[in-house]
Every structure is written in structure tokens, then in C-alpha cells.
Amino acid sequence: MKTLKALSALLAYPSSAQASAVPEIRDLLHEEAVVATGQLEALEPLLSALSVEDVYDLQERYGMLFDRTRSLSLHLFEHVHGESRDRGQAMVDLRSVYATAGFEIDCGELPDFVPLFLEFCSLRPQDEARHLLSEPAHVFAALGERLRKKESAYAAVFEALVAIAAAQPTAEALDAVVPDAGDDPTDLRALDAAWEEEEVRFGLGSGAECGVDVLTAKVRQARRPAPGVAVDEVRPARTVFTHLSSRA
């Protein structure tokens, strides 16, 4: 389902390459017709902004939303497990899902990074992709609502994902999402406290959430590869995720 690859690209860190690809993304969304007409119209403000606005302004807004606002994190398990030990095992399980399907992550991102997850779904059969989207649909719904309250055009992406999913999130699932703490991305002292380093332990007894994955999680705010706009060719044996970034 190429629509999911297109939506993944819209959630990438803004760049000139992304801006150049907007006409192609728009055409693909209309041609594949997976997204309803009303939702396509809702996506138009974001498509227009990404294609015409100054890339540095776009990058600043993106960073304030997704890098410096924890309740809007683009890491799925942030909204399900927070910093609990369950998050580490969930990472392992999701990485195993990718590996079992013959996919390999060749970037510095964690398995639950939304654009990465969407790219994986885009390369699966359509029915399977819709069911995969159902699993985190409650997280997508929560992110869409939070972004809508901030009057962000990115809300339309998550609303489209919820609509594409095979099943809508239940009230119980929505209640299980980690609450919005009302974090202020301009409060640097509070931001530092929220991302304060914890002791990292290696070896036996360290727990699934420790080690390399935690180190990656801790530095993602400062230097995180974002997915590229171009679609990599799918190889029969395995597919390698090679998300590229224009970030310095």
C-alpha cells in the first residue's frame, strides 16, 4: 500500500527533497484512493506547507512538535509503556516481527518510530497492513487529537491512519494511552529533566530496556535520522530500511 509510504514521507524531517516530492505524494494519494476524499482535503494544508514554506521554519516547527514535546513523540511505545521495562521487551518483539518478515533496519532509529513502522506496513499485503495499523490505532488517534488541539496540519496524517486501519480503537485502548502531561517545548529546564540520563547497565540482569536501545533513545532528540522520501526497491530475500536525513 503505497499510501502508507506517502504518509510516512510526510512525517519525515522537512527537507528540500521532501518539498520536491510533494506533487508525487499528492498524486499517489489520489490515484491509490485509499484515503477518503474528505481526508485528502484535510491533508492539503500540510502538503501545501511542506512544498512552499521555508524549510528552516518547517524544521523548527517539526522539532518543537515531535522532538521537544514528549506527548507528541513519534515513538509508539512512548505512549504505551513510557519508560517502563515493558517498553524494552516491546522493542524486541517488534524488531522480531520485522526480522521474521525478512526486513532489516539499517538506520539509527528504534523499531517503533512511526515513519519506520509505516514503511514496513506499506510493503505488506493491504489486508495485513490494515490489521497492523489497528494495533497502534489508539496511539494514532491520541496523537491526531493532540495535534488538532495545537492546530497542527500534521493531525490529518494520524487521522488518515486511523481511518485506514482495519479496526477502530476502543475506548479502553484510548484510556490506556499515556496521558498528555502538557509539556512545554519552550521550557528547556523541564525538557532536560524529562530526558535526564539514567544509569545504563550491560550484561546479565540489565533488563531488555537497557543497553544500546536505551542509548539510542536518549540521543534521538539531538541527532535522529528521519526517513527519506524515495522508496527503496524491495528485494525478494530481505528489505533494508535505509532512512536518510538532512539533519546536521
SETOR-160972 format. One line per 4 residues: number of its first residue (from 1); for each residue x, y, z of N, C-alpha, C. Coordinates in nm, 3 decimals. Layout:
SETOR-160972
NUM) X/Y/Z/X/Y/Z/X/Y/Z | ...;
END
This chain:
SETOR-160972
1) 0.085/-0.118/0.000/0.000/0.000/0.000/0.089/0.125/0.000 | 0.105/0.184/-0.119/0.197/0.297/-0.132/0.151/0.419/-0.053 | 0.022/0.426/-0.024/-0.030/0.538/0.055/0.041/0.549/0.190 | 0.071/0.434/0.250/0.139/0.436/0.379/0.282/0.487/0.366;
5) 0.347/0.456/0.255/0.481/0.510/0.230/0.473/0.662/0.214 | 0.366/0.709/0.147/0.348/0.853/0.128/0.325/0.922/0.262 | 0.241/0.863/0.347/0.216/0.922/0.478/0.341/0.918/0.565 | 0.420/0.812/0.550/0.548/0.804/0.619/0.639/0.920/0.578;
9) 0.642/0.948/0.449/0.726/1.056/0.398/0.681/1.191/0.451 | 0.551/1.209/0.471/0.500/1.336/0.523/0.543/1.359/0.667 | 0.573/1.250/0.740/0.617/1.261/0.879/0.769/1.268/0.891 | 0.838/1.273/0.777/0.983/1.286/0.779/1.024/1.427/0.819;
13) 1.147/1.438/0.866/1.203/1.570/0.897/1.203/1.653/0.770 | 1.146/1.774/0.770/1.135/1.855/0.648/1.270/1.878/0.580 | 1.268/1.870/0.449/1.389/1.890/0.369/1.349/1.936/0.230 | 1.447/1.980/0.153/1.419/2.020/0.015/1.375/1.901/-0.069;
17) 1.429/1.784/-0.040/1.389/1.663/-0.112/1.243/1.631/-0.086 | 1.200/1.646/0.038/1.060/1.622/0.071/0.971/1.722/-0.003 | 1.011/1.848/-0.005/0.932/1.951/-0.074/0.917/1.918/-0.222 | 1.024/1.871/-0.284/1.020/1.837/-0.426/0.929/1.717/-0.453;
21) 0.915/1.632/-0.354/0.836/1.510/-0.371/0.687/1.530/-0.344 | 0.648/1.647/-0.293/0.507/1.670/-0.257/0.411/1.646/-0.373 | 0.439/1.696/-0.496/0.345/1.668/-0.607/0.327/1.519/-0.631 | 0.435/1.443/-0.624/0.427/1.299/-0.643/0.347/1.233/-0.530;
25) 0.369/1.280/-0.407/0.295/1.226/-0.293/0.146/1.255/-0.309 | 0.114/1.377/-0.349/-0.027/1.416/-0.367/-0.092/1.328/-0.475 | -0.024/1.311/-0.589/-0.078/1.230/-0.698/-0.100/1.085/-0.654 | -0.004/1.031/-0.578/-0.015/0.892/-0.533/-0.135/0.875/-0.441;
29) -0.155/0.968/-0.350/-0.267/0.959/-0.257/-0.401/0.961/-0.331 | -0.409/1.042/-0.435/-0.532/1.050/-0.513/-0.551/0.926/-0.601 | -0.444/0.880/-0.662/-0.454/0.766/-0.753/-0.486/0.636/-0.680 | -0.424/0.613/-0.566/-0.448/0.488/-0.494/-0.584/0.490/-0.424;
33) -0.632/0.609/-0.390/-0.768/0.628/-0.337/-0.796/0.544/-0.212 | -0.693/0.520/-0.131/-0.713/0.451/-0.004/-0.768/0.548/0.100 | -0.726/0.672/0.089/-0.772/0.777/0.180/-0.896/0.842/0.121 | -1.000/0.858/0.202/-1.126/0.916/0.156/-1.107/1.061/0.112;
37) -1.200/1.107/0.030/-1.190/1.242/-0.027/-1.179/1.349/0.082 | -1.260/1.338/0.185/-1.255/1.436/0.293/-1.121/1.439/0.363 | -1.060/1.322/0.378/-0.929/1.315/0.443/-0.820/1.368/0.352 | -0.835/1.349/0.221/-0.739/1.405/0.127/-0.742/1.558/0.135;
41) -0.861/1.613/0.149/-0.873/1.758/0.163/-0.809/1.805/0.293 | -0.823/1.724/0.397/-0.764/1.760/0.526/-0.612/1.758/0.522 | -0.555/1.674/0.434/-0.410/1.665/0.420/-0.351/1.780/0.339 | -0.435/1.849/0.264/-0.387/1.951/0.172/-0.310/2.064/0.239;
45) -0.354/2.115/0.356/-0.274/2.221/0.421/-0.132/2.178/0.452 | -0.114/2.052/0.494/0.021/2.004/0.522/0.101/1.990/0.394 | 0.040/1.933/0.291/0.109/1.919/0.163/0.153/2.055/0.110 | 0.064/2.151/0.117/0.097/2.285/0.068/0.209/2.349/0.148;
49) 0.200/2.336/0.281/0.303/2.396/0.366/0.440/2.334/0.338 | 0.446/2.202/0.325/0.574/2.135/0.303/0.635/2.171/0.168 | 0.552/2.210/0.074/0.603/2.239/-0.061/0.643/2.384/-0.082 | 0.585/2.477/-0.004/0.610/2.619/-0.033/0.677/2.696/0.081;
53) 0.664/2.649/0.205/0.719/2.726/0.317/0.869/2.707/0.331 | 0.932/2.801/0.398/1.076/2.796/0.419/1.113/2.670/0.497 | 1.210/2.595/0.446/1.243/2.466/0.506/1.292/2.480/0.649 | 1.360/2.589/0.681/1.410/2.608/0.818/1.295/2.636/0.915;
57) 1.194/2.708/0.870/1.077/2.729/0.953/1.005/2.598/0.977 | 0.995/2.517/0.872/0.929/2.386/0.884/1.005/2.296/0.981 | 1.137/2.299/0.971/1.219/2.216/1.060/1.205/2.259/1.205 | 1.198/2.388/1.228/1.184/2.439/1.364/1.051/2.393/1.424;
61) 0.943/2.405/1.347/0.811/2.362/1.396/0.808/2.211/1.420 | 0.870/2.136/1.330/0.875/1.991/1.344/0.947/1.953/1.473 | 1.060/2.018/1.498/1.137/1.989/1.619/1.060/2.022/1.745 | 0.989/2.137/1.744/0.911/2.176/1.861/0.799/2.076/1.888;
65) 0.740/2.023/1.782/0.630/1.928/1.798/0.679/1.791/1.841 | 0.763/1.731/1.760/0.793/1.589/1.775/0.920/1.558/1.854 | 1.016/1.650/1.856/1.140/1.626/1.929/1.136/1.681/2.071 | 1.064/1.790/2.090/1.068/1.857/2.219/0.934/1.854/2.293;
69) 0.839/1.780/2.241/0.711/1.762/2.310/0.690/1.614/2.328 | 0.716/1.565/2.447/0.716/1.421/2.471/0.581/1.357/2.442 | 0.473/1.428/2.467/0.339/1.373/2.444/0.307/1.362/2.296 | 0.394/1.414/2.210/0.377/1.403/2.065/0.490/1.321/2.002;
73) 0.562/1.248/2.083/0.673/1.167/2.033/0.629/1.077/1.918 | 0.715/1.061/1.819/0.687/0.972/1.706/0.733/0.829/1.735 | 0.754/0.797/1.861/0.786/0.660/1.900/0.663/0.600/1.969 | 0.609/0.497/1.908/0.482/0.440/1.952/0.481/0.398/2.098;
77) 0.585/0.329/2.141/0.585/0.273/2.276/0.602/0.378/2.384 | 0.642/0.498/2.346/0.646/0.610/2.441/0.507/0.633/2.498 | 0.405/0.612/2.415/0.267/0.641/2.453/0.196/0.521/2.514 | 0.262/0.406/2.514/0.202/0.284/2.567/0.269/0.241/2.697;
81) 0.403/0.240/2.695/0.478/0.190/2.810/0.557/0.297/2.884 | 0.569/0.417/2.826/0.652/0.518/2.890/0.795/0.468/2.903 | 0.852/0.480/3.022/0.988/0.433/3.045/0.991/0.301/3.124 | 0.881/0.228/3.124/0.875/0.102/3.199/0.957/-0.007/3.130;
85) 0.983/-0.113/3.203/1.059/-0.226/3.149/0.986/-0.293/3.032 | 0.854/-0.284/3.031/0.777/-0.345/2.923/0.813/-0.285/2.788 | 0.859/-0.161/2.790/0.893/-0.096/2.664/1.010/-0.166/2.595 | 1.108/-0.209/2.673/1.222/-0.277/2.615/1.182/-0.407/2.547;
89) 1.098/-0.485/2.612/1.054/-0.611/2.552/0.969/-0.586/2.429 | 0.888/-0.480/2.433/0.806/-0.446/2.316/0.895/-0.412/2.196 | 1.007/-0.344/2.221/1.103/-0.314/2.114/1.157/-0.443/2.053 | 1.194/-0.535/2.140/1.249/-0.663/2.094/1.146/-0.737/2.011;
93) 1.022/-0.738/2.058/0.916/-0.810/1.987/0.890/-0.749/1.849 | 0.886/-0.616/1.841/0.860/-0.551/1.712/0.975/-0.573/1.616 | 1.098/-0.566/1.667/1.214/-0.593/1.582/1.207/-0.736/1.527 | 1.158/-0.828/1.610/1.143/-0.967/1.568/1.039/-0.980/1.457;
97) 0.931/-0.901/1.466/0.828/-0.902/1.361/0.890/-0.861/1.228 | 0.972/-0.756/1.231/1.039/-0.711/1.109/1.131/-0.820/1.054 | 1.211/-0.878/1.143/1.308/-0.979/1.101/1.240/-1.103/1.044 | 1.131/-1.147/1.107/1.059/-1.265/1.061/1.003/-1.244/0.921;
101) 0.966/-1.120/0.890/0.914/-1.089/0.758/1.025/-1.064/0.656 | 1.152/-1.073/0.700/1.265/-1.054/0.610/1.308/-0.911/0.592 | 1.282/-0.829/0.695/1.319/-0.688/0.688/1.428/-0.657/0.790 | 1.517/-0.568/0.753/1.627/-0.528/0.840/1.630/-0.376/0.852;
105) 1.649/-0.327/0.972/1.659/-0.182/0.994/1.804/-0.140/0.980 | 1.831/-0.056/0.883/1.967/-0.010/0.860/1.974/0.141/0.883 | 1.942/0.181/1.007/1.948/0.322/1.043/1.957/0.331/1.194 | 1.969/0.449/1.247/1.986/0.465/1.391/1.857/0.475/1.467;
109) 1.743/0.441/1.405/1.615/0.456/1.471/1.571/0.330/1.545 | 1.482/0.351/1.641/1.422/0.241/1.713/1.308/0.181/1.631 | 1.273/0.055/1.655/1.171/-0.013/1.572/1.034/0.054/1.576 | 1.003/0.126/1.686/0.869/0.182/1.700/0.856/0.324/1.645;
113) 0.958/0.373/1.574/0.950/0.505/1.512/0.840/0.501/1.406 | 0.741/0.589/1.417/0.621/0.580/1.333/0.651/0.575/1.183 | 0.734/0.664/1.127/0.761/0.654/0.982/0.824/0.519/0.943 | 0.907/0.463/1.030/0.967/0.333/1.003/0.860/0.224/1.003;
117) 0.773/0.226/1.102/0.663/0.129/1.110/0.572/0.140/0.988 | 0.544/0.262/0.943/0.458/0.281/0.827/0.524/0.229/0.700 | 0.655/0.246/0.691/0.725/0.194/0.572/0.714/0.042/0.568 | 0.730/-0.021/0.685/0.715/-0.166/0.692/0.574/-0.208/0.648;
121) 0.474/-0.140/0.701/0.335/-0.172/0.665/0.309/-0.152/0.516 | 0.372/-0.051/0.458/0.349/-0.021/0.316/0.398/-0.133/0.224 | 0.488/-0.216/0.274/0.544/-0.324/0.193/0.478/-0.459/0.221 | 0.373/-0.459/0.301/0.298/-0.579/0.331/0.169/-0.580/0.248;
125) 0.107/-0.697/0.230/-0.023/-0.702/0.160/-0.122/-0.608/0.228 | -0.216/-0.554/0.150/-0.304/-0.450/0.201/-0.383/-0.493/0.324 | -0.442/-0.612/0.322/-0.520/-0.656/0.438/-0.432/-0.668/0.562 | -0.312/-0.721/0.544/-0.220/-0.733/0.657/-0.180/-0.596/0.708;
129) -0.156/-0.502/0.616/-0.117/-0.367/0.656/-0.226/-0.301/0.738 | -0.350/-0.318/0.698/-0.461/-0.258/0.772/-0.471/-0.316/0.913 | -0.448/-0.446/0.926/-0.453/-0.508/1.058/-0.335/-0.463/1.144 | -0.219/-0.447/1.082/-0.103/-0.397/1.156/-0.130/-0.257/1.210;
133) -0.195/-0.175/1.130/-0.227/-0.038/1.173/-0.326/-0.038/1.289 | -0.408/-0.142/1.298/-0.507/-0.148/1.405/-0.442/-0.158/1.542 | -0.324/-0.220/1.548/-0.258/-0.240/1.677/-0.227/-0.107/1.748 | -0.166/-0.010/1.677/-0.138/0.119/1.743/-0.240/0.226/1.708;
137) -0.359/0.187/1.659/-0.458/0.287/1.617/-0.496/0.382/1.730 | -0.495/0.331/1.855/-0.529/0.418/1.969/-0.423/0.526/1.990 | -0.297/0.491/1.960/-0.189/0.590/1.970/-0.204/0.694/1.859 | -0.234/0.648/1.738/-0.255/0.741/1.626/-0.371/0.837/1.657;
141) -0.477/0.782/1.714/-0.593/0.865/1.747/-0.557/0.971/1.851 | -0.481/0.931/1.952/-0.440/1.026/2.056/-0.350/1.135/1.998 | -0.256/1.095/1.912/-0.166/1.194/1.851/-0.243/1.289/1.761 | -0.340/1.234/1.686/-0.421/1.319/1.599/-0.498/1.424/1.679;
145) -0.556/1.381/1.791/-0.632/1.473/1.875/-0.541/1.579/1.936 | -0.424/1.539/1.985/-0.332/1.635/2.047/-0.281/1.737/1.945 | -0.252/1.690/1.825/-0.204/1.781/1.721/-0.315/1.874/1.674 | -0.438/1.822/1.670/-0.551/1.905/1.631/-0.570/2.019/1.732;
149) -0.553/1.989/1.860/-0.566/2.092/1.963/-0.460/2.200/1.947 | -0.345/2.162/1.892/-0.237/2.258/1.869/-0.250/2.324/1.732 | -0.359/2.291/1.661/-0.385/2.346/1.529/-0.272/2.314/1.432 | -0.218/2.193/1.445/-0.111/2.149/1.356/-0.167/2.070/1.239;
153) -0.117/2.100/1.119/-0.162/2.030/0.999/-0.123/1.882/1.000 | -0.026/1.845/1.085/0.016/1.705/1.093/-0.095/1.616/1.149 | -0.194/1.674/1.213/-0.304/1.595/1.269/-0.372/1.512/1.162 | -0.381/1.564/1.042/-0.451/1.495/0.933/-0.386/1.363/0.898;
157) -0.253/1.353/0.915/-0.183/1.228/0.883/-0.231/1.117/0.977 | -0.239/1.147/1.105/-0.278/1.045/1.203/-0.426/1.012/1.192 | -0.507/1.109/1.158/-0.649/1.082/1.137/-0.668/0.990/1.017 | -0.588/1.009/0.914/-0.596/0.921/0.797/-0.554/0.779/0.833;
161) -0.452/0.765/0.916/-0.405/0.633/0.957/-0.512/0.558/1.036 | -0.582/0.629/1.123/-0.690/0.566/1.200/-0.799/0.518/1.105 | -0.830/0.598/1.005/-0.936/0.562/0.910/-0.896/0.441/0.825 | -0.768/0.428/0.792/-0.720/0.318/0.708/-0.716/0.187/0.786;
165) -0.694/0.193/0.916/-0.681/0.073/0.997/-0.804/-0.016/0.986 | -0.783/-0.147/0.999/-0.892/-0.243/0.984/-0.995/-0.230/1.095 | -0.954/-0.185/1.212/-1.046/-0.170/1.325/-1.017/-0.039/1.396 | -1.121/0.024/1.443/-1.107/0.150/1.515/-1.071/0.124/1.661;
169) -0.997/0.214/1.724/-0.956/0.193/1.863/-1.075/0.195/1.958 | -1.071/0.108/2.056/-1.177/0.103/2.156/-1.154/0.210/2.261 | -1.259/0.240/2.337/-1.248/0.339/2.445/-1.147/0.292/2.548 | -1.144/0.161/2.573/-1.049/0.106/2.670/-0.905/0.127/2.624;
173) -0.881/0.104/2.494/-0.746/0.122/2.439/-0.705/0.269/2.446 | -0.798/0.358/2.417/-0.767/0.501/2.422/-0.734/0.545/2.565 | -0.803/0.487/2.662/-0.776/0.521/2.802/-0.639/0.473/2.847 | -0.585/0.372/2.776/-0.456/0.314/2.815/-0.338/0.396/2.764;
177) -0.362/0.492/2.675/-0.254/0.576/2.623/-0.199/0.663/2.736 | -0.067/0.674/2.742/-0.005/0.758/2.845/-0.061/0.900/2.834 | -0.112/0.957/2.942/-0.177/1.089/2.937/-0.084/1.199/2.889 | -0.144/1.300/2.830/-0.071/1.419/2.788/-0.032/1.498/2.913;
181) 0.098/1.511/2.935/0.145/1.580/3.055/0.144/1.731/3.039 | 0.106/1.779/2.921/0.102/1.922/2.899/0.240/1.984/2.897 | 0.340/1.908/2.848/0.477/1.957/2.846/0.492/2.078/2.753 | 0.576/2.170/2.797/0.601/2.293/2.722/0.735/2.280/2.651;
185) 0.737/2.273/2.516/0.863/2.255/2.443/0.959/2.373/2.455 | 0.910/2.487/2.505/0.998/2.603/2.521/1.063/2.606/2.659 | 1.021/2.517/2.750/1.078/2.510/2.884/1.197/2.415/2.881 | 1.316/2.467/2.856/1.434/2.383/2.838/1.474/2.312/2.966;
189) 1.452/2.376/3.081/1.488/2.312/3.208/1.401/2.188/3.232 | 1.272/2.201/3.205/1.181/2.088/3.222/1.213/1.979/3.120 | 1.252/2.021/3.000/1.287/1.923/2.896/1.409/1.842/2.938 | 1.509/1.910/2.993/1.628/1.839/3.038/1.593/1.740/3.149;
193) 1.504/1.780/3.237/1.466/1.692/3.348/1.392/1.570/3.296 | 1.309/1.589/3.197/1.230/1.478/3.143/1.318/1.375/3.075 | 1.427/1.423/3.013/1.515/1.332/2.940/1.646/1.309/3.015 | 1.643/1.327/3.147/1.762/1.309/3.228/1.817/1.168/3.212;
197) 1.948/1.158/3.198/2.012/1.028/3.179/1.993/0.938/3.300 | 1.963/0.812/3.274/1.958/0.712/3.379/2.080/0.621/3.364 | 2.111/0.548/3.469/2.223/0.456/3.463/2.197/0.351/3.356 | 2.295/0.328/3.270/2.284/0.227/3.165/2.369/0.107/3.204;
201) 2.305/-0.009/3.215/2.375/-0.129/3.259/2.381/-0.230/3.145 | 2.490/-0.304/3.141/2.508/-0.404/3.038/2.529/-0.540/3.105 | 2.503/-0.644/3.026/2.528/-0.778/3.077/2.408/-0.840/3.141 | 2.427/-0.951/3.212/2.317/-1.023/3.274/2.248/-0.937/3.377;
205) 2.114/-0.945/3.376/2.036/-0.871/3.473/2.014/-0.726/3.437 | 2.058/-0.686/3.319/2.043/-0.546/3.281/1.902/-0.513/3.240 | 1.825/-0.613/3.197/1.688/-0.586/3.154/1.683/-0.554/3.008 | 1.570/-0.586/2.943/1.557/-0.568/2.799/1.561/-0.423/2.757;
209) 1.527/-0.332/2.850/1.518/-0.192/2.811/1.652/-0.121/2.822 | 1.756/-0.190/2.868/1.886/-0.126/2.887/1.977/-0.153/2.768 | 2.094/-0.090/2.769/2.192/-0.117/2.666/2.179/-0.024/2.547 | 2.206/-0.079/2.428/2.213/0.002/2.307/2.082/0.072/2.277;
213) 1.968/0.002/2.295/1.840/0.065/2.265/1.815/0.189/2.350 | 1.853/0.183/2.478/1.834/0.299/2.564/1.926/0.413/2.522 | 2.049/0.381/2.489/2.141/0.485/2.443/2.087/0.552/2.318 | 2.032/0.472/2.227/1.974/0.528/2.106/1.857/0.618/2.139;
217) 1.773/0.572/2.232/1.655/0.651/2.270/1.695/0.784/2.331 | 1.800/0.783/2.412/1.839/0.905/2.483/1.896/1.012/2.391 | 1.959/0.972/2.281/2.019/1.072/2.192/1.930/1.106/2.074 | 1.814/1.043/2.066/1.732/1.065/1.946/1.686/1.209/1.933;
221) 1.672/1.280/2.044/1.626/1.418/2.037/1.731/1.508/1.971 | 1.857/1.475/1.989/1.964/1.561/1.938/2.005/1.527/1.795 | 2.002/1.398/1.761/2.051/1.360/1.628/1.979/1.233/1.586 | 1.866/1.248/1.519/1.785/1.133/1.484/1.765/1.125/1.334;
225) 1.809/1.017/1.270/1.783/1.001/1.128/1.634/0.996/1.101 | 1.590/1.067/0.998/1.449/1.062/0.958/1.439/0.988/0.826 | 1.322/0.932/0.794/1.309/0.852/0.673/1.321/0.936/0.548 | 1.382/0.881/0.443/1.393/0.950/0.317/1.262/0.945/0.241;
229) 1.249/1.026/0.138/1.126/1.031/0.061/1.123/0.921/-0.043 | 1.241/0.888/-0.100/1.246/0.788/-0.205/1.212/0.651/-0.151 | 1.143/0.568/-0.233/1.106/0.434/-0.193/1.214/0.338/-0.240 | 1.270/0.262/-0.147/1.372/0.165/-0.183/1.309/0.047/-0.255;
233) 1.380/-0.010/-0.350/1.333/-0.127/-0.421/1.328/-0.246/-0.325 | 1.220/-0.324/-0.334/1.204/-0.439/-0.247/1.276/-0.559/-0.309 | 1.367/-0.616/-0.232/1.439/-0.734/-0.278/1.372/-0.858/-0.227 | 1.368/-0.964/-0.304/1.296/-1.085/-0.264/1.340/-1.141/-0.130;
237) 1.469/-1.145/-0.103/1.518/-1.211/0.018/1.494/-1.128/0.143 | 1.530/-0.999/0.137/1.512/-0.914/0.253/1.510/-0.769/0.208 | 1.448/-0.688/0.287/1.441/-0.545/0.260/1.514/-0.472/0.372 | 1.596/-0.376/0.335/1.672/-0.300/0.434/1.613/-0.161/0.441;
241) 1.576/-0.118/0.562/1.529/0.019/0.582/1.650/0.111/0.586 | 1.659/0.203/0.492/1.772/0.296/0.489/1.720/0.438/0.495 | 1.671/0.477/0.611/1.619/0.611/0.628/1.734/0.711/0.632 | 1.726/0.810/0.544/1.830/0.912/0.537/1.774/1.042/0.594;
245) 1.862/1.128/0.638/1.820/1.252/0.699/1.906/1.366/0.651 | 1.844/1.483/0.641/1.920/1.604/0.606/1.961/1.679/0.732 | 1.935/1.620/0.850/1.973/1.688/0.974/2.125/1.697/0.984 | 2.169/1.807/1.041/2.313/1.823/1.063/2.357/1.730/1.174;
END
